[in-house]
């Protein structure tokens, strides 16, 4: 048996503001993003499906006539909606036109790379349809089949809430194995590498494709949404806490954002933006990518020795990279006191270095890390302390290492 890690971190709540917040119908629950950046939301109480563009503008609203719950899209831009208690699966095209509906008890929904649709009943079955709405298979699961997800190989993963199990099936419906999740599993997601993430009561659990547990991390006790991005990060929406948590692939909590009231569904787009459906607030929010971790920065302005003269170009380059890291963390650009820099050599520091230090320290604080320490002239007197190559090198290091 491999090493199993149990991780728990206390990270301050980040203050990144959403890029936008829009009003939905009542009781938004599920959310998904298509390949063009459009967002689809199921409004449980309003019995609706809504489409928004990437700027948050409402494109259309259609009535499902029943409590809209799960939502998924396929590669052709079609949308699939399940109804909780209404025993329906709906297919809409990208214009919101109903293509077909099928009467069957439904809960979660997922679409694989071949366009097959998988739905869970909420009880003891999951079913497979083709995109024409033909029922191809129904399999018996453990009790409480809630969340469902697929991987690139066509395998299907079902979170069985009541039985406290994660089950794996191949594309023909044959059970490949199962594992106890210990706590009640609500939802499931799969990343590009085939790892599986399950939200359970108070825990986020990561399994590999063989269902071997890799780690567990602490989340809220009522967590609905779970989503992954292209970089392998995992996002969890905590309904009771009104928060969105971000974990890296090792299970380390790298950021927590405050959402609207009662977040349920969570989704990401190709640019790393995160979308949250706030059930109690009747809102949809879009957040920028946050806390993307240390990066490699190629510095164009050379420093060959400690005696290298520092020019305005060195400061300008640092400003650009500091603001890039601030954007990664969901922060606005730093308001430089002197926007226009001198072109020649800078003999004294003035406000430049202090502002750069403040600007990059904000990234560390935003992402829950301790503020970086600066050992080269920790206390700087503007207009008196000579600028040194060491100041620039130290700032470059802190900018690259920022979370």
Buried (B, 14 or more C-beta within 10 A) or exposed (E): EEEEEEBEBEBEBBEBBBBBBBEBBBBBBBBBBBEEBBBBBBBBBBBBBBBBEBEBEBBEBBEBEBBBBBBBBBEEBBBBBBBBEBBBBBBBEBEBEBBEBBEBBBBBBBBBEEBBBBBBBBBBBBBBBEBEBEEEBEBEBBEBBBBBBBBEEBBBBBBBBBBBBBBBBEBEBEBBEBBEBBBBBBBBBBBEEBBBBBBBBBBBBBBEBEBEBBBBBBBBBBBBBBBBBEBBBBBBBBBEBBBBBBBBBEBBBBBBBBBBEBBBBBBBBEEBBBBBBBBBBBBBBBBBBBBBBEEEBEBEBEBEEEEBEBBBBBBBBBBEBBBBBBBBBBBEEBEBEEEEBBEEEBEBBBBBBBBBBEBBBBBBBBBBBEBBEBEBBEEBEBEEBEBBBBBBBBBBEBBBBBB
